[in-house]
């Protein structure tokens, strides 16, 4: 399953101000995140306590995100 990654304008603006090396590193981690947004061995991800959000650490930066599964059939039946 492939996920859609939606970045807020604030994040895009922040990324534009980073060095080319940082941009490349962050971009590669975000591509991995898009394929698998749950904690895995390729990324430093932790679920935040008492929340539906996760934290992705890339070098000195922290990105907070939420996974929204659109395939839920919860109330259909």
Buried (B, 14 or more C-beta within 10 A) or exposed (E): EEBEEEEEEEBEEBBEEBEEEBEEBBEEBBEBBEEBBEEEEEBBBEEEEEEEEBBBEBEEBEBEBEEEEEEEEEEEE
